[in-house]
Amino acid sequence: MSVRTGLVLLLAVSTLSLLVGCGSSSPTAVAPPSGGFSVSNLNGTYVFSVSGIDVNGVPLSILGALTANGSGGITGGTIDINDPDSDLSAEQVADAAISSGSSYKVGVDGRGQASLNTSTPFGTITLDFVLADPTHGLVTEFDGNATGSGTLDLQASGTTPAGAYAYSLSGVDESGTFATVGNFTIGSGGFITGLADFNSGGAAYPGQTLGGQVTLGPSATPATILSTTSFTGLTFDVYAIDATHLKFIEMDSFGTLLGDAFSQTSTNVPTGTLAFTMAGFITSTEPFTAGGFMVTDGAGNITTASTEDYNEDGTPSSASVPFSATYTSAGTGRFTLSNFSEFIGGSEYAAYPSSGGLLLLEIDGLGPISVGAAYQQTPGATFSGAQGYGLNLTGDNLNDGVEIDDIAEFTAATGGTLTGIIDENYDPGNTNPIYDQVLNGTYTGPDASGRYAISATTGTSSSNGTLNGGFGLTYYTVDGTTFPFIETDDSGQVAIGVLIEQNPSGVYSTPDKSQHMFVVRPLIKPRAAQKKAK
């Protein structure tokens, strides 16, 4: 039987299998210092998402929910897929069951692998994941159908979303890379009002009035509609994680938007130090990531104490660069960031405060496009040694022209070293995913702002382990449990991701930060196919 909780929450009877594979030459998984994981740590209904590309280079979005019983079985679940113009003839697949024959396992290090037998044209979909705790994890797709990255979150029961939300969604449309940020309030009858900014292929559509309707379930038809003057009738399935955090997937023929909405409990830009990351394109073809710290004074200024690191088409900054800007209220819960000085990226951004961070979209209309988020930093928060961490990295490998997606778990020792295991998928259909490879490295920091660095190698003396054989990351302190990062080596990869502290025995004292923070993903350019016009 189907289980639904408001906003077309689509769950169906199914099974899931997490197959933790290893060979005789694979490294042995080691539990984090704080304790070991097991199948009991995956217990309840979880919302999962993936954004990436399929075997033809076509942008792919996946959103679903599964119910795990804590002992290796799944008692229900559904999956939604938007994969336009693929030779699998998938296009939009809504409310498809995850069928019998699936199961799951979790290793002592929190890493697991899922083989989902679905009723979709994709057949079996495999997910690789690493858990932070029983409520949250990081995900990659790990099969020959596609590669991509996303999240896994425990769903609260009986959720009926209401009130004000801010959102960030990205994908592609007929013009190319497509993204939107905005806010909305759910009113009587599910009708919504709000504001929205769009960037379609570098063309900006700022400050539009947002309307539409959210229809509460049960319903077999996706019924969440968002409309503006320029973009009418965008249709979504929406899965609630809880009343403060919703996941959206576009289920029409116009685009492939996927992302998050968070409660908008404050309509002000936070004052103080905000860690940020962003990703997009610095030109129409060159990928770009940036990260650092914005320092706001509460009076409309991003001060010269702000600093930025960046990776511009594979060339990283040699040092952190100071920058400044201003922010201005431009409607209820909407701001614009402008007047940038010494900043690599856009010259104007729309910004919406939310419980998941300050959600950002480039709206200068100059051709490039980037999205991001900034998170208020908890004073005194640090990265801890003698602790286990999960990692998800996703981006472009420019040397081979492929998307790469990594899942890893490692232990950070107090002496500045780290050891663990990494899995990687790239070039689906042509290259088998790489599983269970050695990860070794060092970490340094923090600087005065809370900036750290990791330098790591993968594999052994006889094997690179991953496509690039390692990575260098710059990562940023938010709350002591969550660390967004960008790749800042010169290996020809432009990637972004997040580190999460592991706690097998329970949730953190501030789970709203560790499990409900917007995770910035790379923007995807259509390769082998373009979206059809609506």
C-alpha positions in Angstrom: 0.0 0.0 0.0 1.1 3.5 -0.6 2.2 5.8 2.2 1.9 9.6 1.5 2.5 12.6 3.6 1.4 16.0 2.1 2.9 17.7 -0.9 2.6 14.5 -3.0 5.0 12.5 -0.8 5.3 9.4 -2.9 6.1 6.1 -1.2 5.3 2.6 -2.4 5.9 -1.0 -1.4 9.4 -2.0 -2.4 12.8 -3.4 -1.4 16.3 -2.1 -1.4 19.7 -3.8 -1.4 22.9 -2.3 -0.2 25.6 -4.6 -1.3 28.9 -3.9 0.4 31.4 -5.4 -2.0 35.1 -6.0 -1.4 37.8 -8.1 -3.1 40.8 -9.9 -1.7 43.0 -6.8 -2.4 40.5 -4.3 -1.0 41.4 -2.4 2.2 39.5 -3.3 5.4 36.9 -0.8 6.5 37.7 0.6 10.0 35.0 2.0 12.2 35.3 5.7 13.2 36.9 6.3 16.6 33.5 7.2 18.1 32.0 3.8 17.3 31.0 1.5 14.5 28.0 1.6 12.1 25.7 -1.3 11.2 22.4 -2.0 9.4 20.5 -0.7 12.5 21.7 2.8 11.7 19.5 2.8 8.6 16.0 2.5 10.2 12.9 4.4 9.0 11.8 6.3 5.9 14.5 8.2 4.0 14.4 10.7 1.2 17.2 10.3 -1.3 18.3 12.4 -4.3 20.8 12.3 -7.2 21.9 15.0 -9.7 24.2 14.0 -12.5 24.5 12.7 -16.1 23.4 9.5 -17.8 25.4 7.3 -20.2 24.8 9.8 -23.1 25.9 12.8 -21.1 22.2 13.9 -20.6 21.5 15.6 -17.3 19.7 13.3 -14.9 17.6 14.1 -11.8 16.4 11.4 -9.3 14.3 11.8 -6.1 12.7 9.1 -4.1 11.9 7.7 -0.7 12.5 4.3 0.9 11.6 2.7 4.2 14.4 0.6 5.9 13.6 -1.8 8.7 16.9 -1.5 10.6 17.9 -5.1 9.8 18.6 -5.2 6.1 15.2 -5.0 4.6 13.1 -2.4 2.9 9.3 -2.3 3.4 8.3 0.5 0.9 9.6 3.1 -1.5 9.2 5.0 -4.8 11.4 6.8 -7.2 11.0 9.7 -9.6 13.4 10.1 -12.5 13.8 13.0 -15.0 16.2 11.9 -17.8 15.2 13.7 -21.0 15.9 12.3 -24.5 17.8 9.3 -23.3 18.0 6.2 -25.4 16.5 4.4 -22.4 13.3 6.3 -23.3 12.9 7.3 -19.7 12.1 11.0 -19.9 9.9 11.6 -16.8 9.2 8.5 -14.7 7.0 9.4 -11.8 6.0 7.4 -8.7 7.7 4.1 -9.9 8.1 1.3 -7.4 11.4 0.0 -6.1 10.6 -3.7 -6.6 11.3 -6.9 -4.7 14.7 -8.5 -4.5 16.4 -5.5 -3.1 18.1 -5.3 0.3 20.7 -3.2 2.2 23.8 -3.5 4.3 26.0 -0.9 6.1 29.7 -1.3 6.8 31.4 -0.4 10.1 32.7 2.8 8.6 29.2 4.0 7.6 29.7 3.2 3.9 27.1 1.2 2.1 26.0 0.3 -1.4 22.5 -0.1 -2.6 21.1 -2.0 -5.5 17.6 -0.8 -6.2 15.6 -3.0 -8.5 13.1 -0.6 -10.1 10.2 -0.8 -12.5 11.7 1.9 -14.6 13.6 1.6 -18.0 16.8 1.9 -15.9 16.2 -1.5 -14.2 18.7 -1.8 -11.4 19.9 1.5 -9.9 22.9 1.3 -7.6 23.6 3.9 -4.9 26.8 4.3 -2.9 26.5 6.2 0.3 28.3 7.2 3.6 26.3 7.9 6.8 27.0 10.8 9.2 24.5 9.4 11.7 21.2 7.5 11.6 19.4 10.6 10.1 21.7 11.8 7.3 24.1 10.6 4.6 25.8 11.5 1.3 25.0 9.6 -1.9 26.4 8.8 -5.4 24.9 6.8 -8.2 27.2 3.9 -8.7 26.2 2.0 -11.8 26.5 2.0 -15.6 23.3 4.0 -16.1 24.5 7.3 -14.8 26.8 9.0 -12.3 25.7 11.7 -9.9 25.7 12.9 -6.3 23.1 13.7 -3.6 21.9 13.2 -0.1 20.0 10.8 2.1 17.7 12.1 5.0 15.4 10.5 7.5 11.8 11.6 7.0 9.7 12.8 9.9 6.3 11.2 10.0 3.0 13.1 9.7 4.6 16.1 8.1 2.3 18.8 6.6 4.5 21.6 5.3 3.2 25.1 6.0 4.4 28.7 6.2 7.3 30.4 4.4 10.2 28.6 2.5 13.2 29.7 0.4 14.4 27.3 -2.3 17.3 26.6 -4.7 16.9 24.4 -7.7 19.1 23.7 -10.7 19.2 21.6 -13.9 18.9 22.3 -17.6 16.3 23.6 -20.0 16.2 24.1 -23.8 18.6 27.1 -23.4 21.2 25.1 -21.4 22.0 25.3 -17.8 19.0 26.4 -15.8 18.7 27.5 -12.1 16.3 29.3 -9.8 16.1 30.6 -6.3 13.1 32.1 -4.6 10.7 32.0 -1.7 7.0 31.2 -1.2 4.4 31.0 1.5 1.8 28.2 1.5 -1.6 29.7 2.2 -5.2 28.5 2.3 -6.0 25.8 -0.2 -2.3 25.2 -0.9 -2.0 28.4 -3.0 1.4 30.0 -2.9 2.8 33.5 -3.2 6.4 34.6 -3.3 9.3 35.8 -5.3 11.7 34.1 -7.8 14.9 34.6 -9.8 15.8 32.5 -12.8 19.0 32.1 -14.8 18.5 30.2 -18.1 21.6 29.7 -20.1 23.2 32.9 -18.7 20.1 35.0 -19.3 18.8 36.5 -16.1 15.1 36.8 -15.1 15.3 38.6 -11.7 12.7 39.5 -9.1 9.7 37.8 -10.6 6.4 37.4 -8.7 5.9 33.7 -8.0 2.5 32.0 -7.8 1.0 28.5 -8.1 -0.4 25.8 -5.9 0.8 23.0 -3.7 -1.8 20.2 -3.6 -1.6 17.9 -0.6 -1.7 14.1 -1.1 -2.8 11.5 -1.6 -2.7 11.9 -5.4 -1.2 9.8 -8.1 -0.5 12.9 -10.2 2.3 15.5 -9.4 0.4 18.6 -8.5 2.9 21.2 -7.2 3.0 24.1 -9.7 5.3 27.1 -9.7 4.6 29.9 -12.2 6.1 33.3 -13.0 5.6 35.6 -16.0 8.6 34.1 -17.8 8.3 30.5 -16.6 4.7 29.2 -16.3 3.4 25.9 -15.1 6.6 24.2 -13.9 5.4 21.0 -12.3 7.1 19.2 -9.5 7.0 16.2 -7.2 7.9 17.3 -3.6 9.1 15.0 -0.8 9.1 16.4 2.7 12.0 15.5 5.0 10.3 17.4 7.8 8.3 20.6 8.0 11.5 22.7 7.6 13.1 20.9 4.7 11.5 19.8 1.3 13.0 18.3 -1.8 11.8 19.2 -5.3 12.1 17.4 -8.6 10.7 18.9 -11.9 8.4 16.4 -13.6 7.5 18.1 -16.9 9.1 18.4 -20.4 10.5 21.8 -19.9 13.5 21.2 -17.6 15.2 19.0 -15.0 15.3 21.2 -11.9 16.2 19.4 -8.7 16.9 20.9 -5.3 15.8 21.9 -1.8 13.4 24.3 0.0 14.1 25.3 3.6 11.9 27.2 6.1 12.5 30.9 5.9 12.2 31.8 9.6 14.1 35.1 9.1 14.0 37.6 6.3 17.3 39.2 7.1 20.9 38.4 5.9 22.8 37.1 9.0 25.4 39.4 10.6 28.9 38.1 11.1 31.0 35.5 9.3 29.4 33.3 6.7 31.2 30.3 5.1 30.2 30.0 1.5 30.7 27.8 -1.6 29.4 28.3 -5.2 29.7 26.5 -8.5 28.9 27.3 -12.1 30.6 28.6 -15.2 33.0 31.6 -15.4 32.4 31.7 -19.2 29.9 29.9 -21.3 32.1 26.7 -21.3 34.6 27.0 -18.4 33.5 25.4 -15.1 34.1 27.4 -11.9 33.9 26.9 -8.2 34.6 29.3 -5.3 34.5 29.3 -1.5 35.5 31.3 1.4 34.1 33.6 4.0 31.7 36.6 3.7 31.8 39.0 6.6 28.6 41.0 6.9 28.2 44.1 9.2 24.4 44.2 9.5 24.3 47.5 7.7 24.3 46.3 4.1 28.1 45.7 3.7 30.1 42.6 3.0 33.4 43.9 4.4 37.0 43.7 3.2 37.5 41.1 5.9 35.9 38.7 3.4 38.1 36.2 1.5 37.7 34.0 -1.5 39.4 30.9 -2.9 38.5 29.8 -6.4 39.1 27.2 -9.2 38.7 28.7 -12.6 38.6 26.1 -15.4 41.2 23.9 -13.5 43.4 26.8 -12.4 43.0 27.4 -8.7 43.9 30.6 -6.8 47.4 30.6 -5.3 46.1 32.3 -2.1 42.9 33.5 -0.6 41.8 36.8 -2.1 40.2 39.6 -0.1 36.9 41.0 -1.5 34.0 43.2 -0.6 30.4 43.9 -1.8 27.1 45.3 -0.6 23.7 43.7 0.0 20.3 45.4 -0.4 16.8 44.3 0.5 14.8 43.8 -2.7 11.5 42.5 -1.4 10.3 40.4 1.6 12.9 37.8 2.2 14.9 38.7 -1.0 18.2 40.5 -1.3 20.6 41.4 -4.0 24.4 41.2 -3.6 26.3 43.7 -5.8 29.1 46.2 -6.0 31.7 43.5 -5.8 35.4 44.4 -5.6 38.2 41.8 -6.3 35.7 38.9 -6.5 36.0 36.1 -9.0 32.5 35.1 -10.1 29.3 37.0 -10.8 28.8 40.7 -10.4 25.2 40.5 -9.0 23.4 37.7 -7.0 19.9 37.2 -5.7 20.1 36.0 -2.1 17.3 34.4 0.0 17.9 33.7 3.8 16.7 30.2 4.9 17.3 27.6 7.7 19.6 25.8 5.1 21.8 28.9 4.5 21.7 32.1 2.4 20.7 30.7 -1.0 22.5 32.5 -4.0 22.0 32.7 -7.7 23.9 34.9 -10.3 21.5 37.3 -11.9 23.9 39.8 -13.8 22.8 38.4 -17.2 26.3 38.6 -18.5 26.3 35.0 -19.9 27.9 32.9 -17.1 25.8 31.3 -14.4 26.6 30.2 -10.8 24.7 29.1 -7.7 25.8 28.9 -4.1 25.0 29.1 -0.4 26.5 30.9 2.6 26.2 29.5 6.1 26.5 31.5 9.4 29.5 30.2 11.2 29.3 29.0 14.8 32.0 30.9 16.9 34.7 28.5 18.1 33.7 25.6 15.9 36.6 23.5 14.6 37.5 20.4 12.7 38.4 17.6 15.2 41.2 15.0 15.1 40.5 11.4 16.3 37.2 11.6 14.5 35.5 9.9 11.5 34.2 11.9 8.5 32.2 11.2 5.4 32.9 12.9 2.1 31.1 13.5 -1.2 33.0 15.2 -4.0 31.4 15.9 -7.4 32.5 17.9 -10.5 34.3 17.9 -13.8 37.5 16.1 -14.8 38.7 18.4 -17.6 41.5 16.0 -18.7 39.1 13.3 -19.6 36.0 15.4 -20.2 33.9 13.4 -17.7 31.8 14.1 -14.5 33.4 12.5 -11.4 31.5 11.6 -8.2 33.2 10.3 -5.1 32.1 8.9 -1.8 34.7 8.4 1.0 35.1 7.8 4.7 38.2 8.6 6.7 39.6 9.0 10.2 41.3 12.3 10.9 44.1 11.7 13.5 45.2 14.4 16.0 48.6 14.6 14.3 47.2 15.9 11.0 47.0 12.7 9.0 44.0 10.9 7.6 43.3 7.4 6.4 40.2 5.8 4.9 38.5 4.4 1.8 37.1 6.1 -1.3 34.7 5.0 -4.1 34.4 6.8 -7.5 32.1 6.7 -10.5 32.8 8.5 -13.8 32.1 8.0 -17.5 29.1 5.6 -16.9 28.6 2.9 -19.5 32.3 3.0 -20.5 34.1 2.7 -17.2 33.2 0.5 -14.3 32.8 2.4 -11.0 35.9 2.2 -8.7 35.1 0.8 -5.3 37.0 0.3 -2.0 40.3 2.2 -2.7 42.9 3.3 -0.2 42.7 7.0 0.8 45.7 8.6 2.6 46.5 12.2 3.3 47.2 15.1 5.6 45.1 18.1 6.8 46.2 21.5 7.9 44.6 24.5 9.5 42.6 26.4 10.6 43.6 29.9 9.6 42.1 32.9 11.4 38.8 32.5 9.5 38.3 28.7 9.9 39.8 27.6 6.6 41.4 24.1 6.4 43.2 22.1 3.6 43.4 18.4 2.8 46.0 16.8 0.5 45.2 13.2 -0.2 46.3 10.3 -2.5 44.2 7.3 -3.5 45.2 3.8 -4.5 48.6 2.1 -4.0 52.0 2.2 -5.7 50.7 0.0 -8.5 47.3 1.8 -9.0 46.0 5.3 -8.9 42.8 4.2 -7.2 40.7 7.0 -8.7 40.9 8.8 -12.0 43.2 11.6 -10.7 45.0 9.5 -8.1 44.0 12.0 -5.3 42.9 15.6 -4.6 43.6 18.8 -2.8 40.7 20.5 -1.0 40.1 23.7 0.8 37.2 23.4 3.3 35.4 25.8 5.6 34.1 25.6 9.2 30.4 26.1 9.6 29.3 24.4 12.9 32.0 21.9 13.7 30.1 19.0 12.1 29.7 20.2 8.5 32.4 21.5 6.2 31.7 22.6 2.6 34.7 22.5 0.3 36.1 23.2 -3.2 38.9 21.3 -5.0 41.9 23.6 -5.2 44.7 21.5 -6.7 45.9 21.9 -10.2 45.1 18.4 -11.4 42.5 19.5 -14.0 39.4 18.8 -11.8 36.9 21.4 -10.9 34.9 19.9 -8.0 32.8 20.9 -5.0 31.4 18.9 -2.0 31.0 18.5 1.7 32.6 16.8 4.7 30.3 15.6 7.5 31.4 14.4 11.0 30.2 10.9 11.9 28.3 10.0 15.0 27.1 6.3 14.8 25.4 6.3 18.2 23.0 9.1 17.6 22.2 12.6 16.1 24.1 15.7 16.8 22.9 18.3 19.3 22.3 20.7 16.4 20.9 18.4 13.7 19.3 21.3 11.9 22.8 22.4 10.9 24.4 19.0 10.2 21.5 17.4 8.3 19.6 20.4 6.9 22.2 22.5 5.2 21.9 23.2 1.5 24.7 21.2 -0.4 25.9 23.1 -3.4 26.3 20.9 -6.5 28.1 21.7 -9.8 25.9 23.1 -12.6 25.5 20.7 -15.5 25.7 21.7 -19.2 23.9 19.5 -21.7 26.3 17.4 -23.7 24.7 14.9 -26.0 21.1 16.2 -25.8 19.2 19.4 -25.2 15.8 19.8 -23.6 12.8 20.1 -25.8 10.8 23.2 -25.8 7.6 23.1 -23.8 
